[in-house]
Amino acid sequence: MYTRGVNEIAPATCCFKFFTGKIPQSQIISIVKTHSRCHEKGFVVSTARGREICVSQNLDWARKAFEQQEVIKDD
């Protein structure tokens, strides 16, 4: 569901197709933003089942999961 795109400066992760459902918090291992130069803003969610799934940054649950992860990292 996601593709690693390469630009001239550095490797980047970009999403071209997005999952529109909700991934349960208990299944999320990590969530990272796509590269700032990507056409569509997204998150790549790594799940407990070993999948990497692209979701839009417009989804409330995805933003909250990302923000919660960032708070945990800062502790």
C-alpha positions as CSV (number, residue, x, y, z in Angstrom):
1,M,0.0,0.0,0.0
2,Y,2.9,2.3,0.2
3,T,5.9,3.0,-2.0
4,R,9.4,4.2,-1.3
5,G,10.0,7.0,-3.8
6,V,13.4,8.5,-4.3
7,N,14.1,12.2,-5.0
8,E,17.4,13.8,-5.9
9,I,18.3,14.7,-2.4
10,A,17.5,11.6,-0.2
11,P,15.3,8.5,-0.1
12,A,11.7,9.3,0.9
13,T,8.6,7.4,1.8
14,C,5.5,8.5,-0.1
15,C,2.0,7.1,-0.1
16,F,0.0,6.8,-3.3
17,K,-3.0,4.7,-2.0
18,F,-4.6,5.2,1.4
19,F,-6.4,2.9,3.7
20,T,-9.7,4.6,4.7
21,G,-10.6,2.5,7.7
22,K,-9.5,2.7,11.3
23,I,-6.6,0.7,12.7
24,P,-7.1,-0.2,16.4
25,Q,-4.5,1.5,18.7
26,S,-3.6,-1.9,20.1
27,Q,-2.4,-3.0,16.6
28,I,-0.2,0.1,16.0
29,I,3.5,-0.5,16.6
30,S,4.7,2.8,15.1
31,I,3.4,5.6,13.0
32,V,5.6,8.0,10.9
33,K,4.9,10.9,8.6
34,T,5.6,10.6,5.0
35,H,8.4,12.8,3.6
36,S,7.5,16.5,3.3
37,R,8.1,16.5,-0.4
38,C,5.4,13.9,-1.1
39,H,2.4,15.0,-3.1
40,E,-0.1,13.6,-0.5
41,K,0.5,14.0,3.2
42,G,0.2,10.7,5.0
43,F,1.3,8.4,7.8
44,V,2.9,5.0,7.4
45,V,1.5,2.8,10.2
46,S,3.4,-0.3,11.2
47,T,1.1,-2.9,12.7
48,A,1.5,-5.8,15.1
49,R,0.9,-8.1,12.1
50,G,4.0,-6.8,10.4
51,R,2.2,-4.7,7.8
52,E,2.9,-1.1,6.7
53,I,-0.3,0.7,5.8
54,C,-0.7,4.3,4.4
55,V,-3.3,6.5,6.0
56,S,-4.2,10.1,5.4
57,Q,-3.0,12.8,7.8
58,N,-6.5,14.1,7.6
59,L,-7.9,11.2,9.8
60,D,-8.4,12.2,13.4
61,W,-7.5,8.8,14.8
62,A,-4.2,8.8,12.9
63,R,-3.2,12.3,14.0
64,K,-4.0,11.4,17.6
65,A,-2.0,8.1,17.4
66,F,0.9,10.0,15.9
67,E,0.8,12.7,18.6
68,Q,0.5,10.1,21.4
69,Q,3.5,8.3,20.1
70,E,5.5,11.6,20.0
71,V,4.6,12.3,23.7
72,I,5.8,8.8,24.7
73,K,9.1,9.3,22.8
74,D,9.7,12.6,24.7
75,D,9.3,11.0,28.1
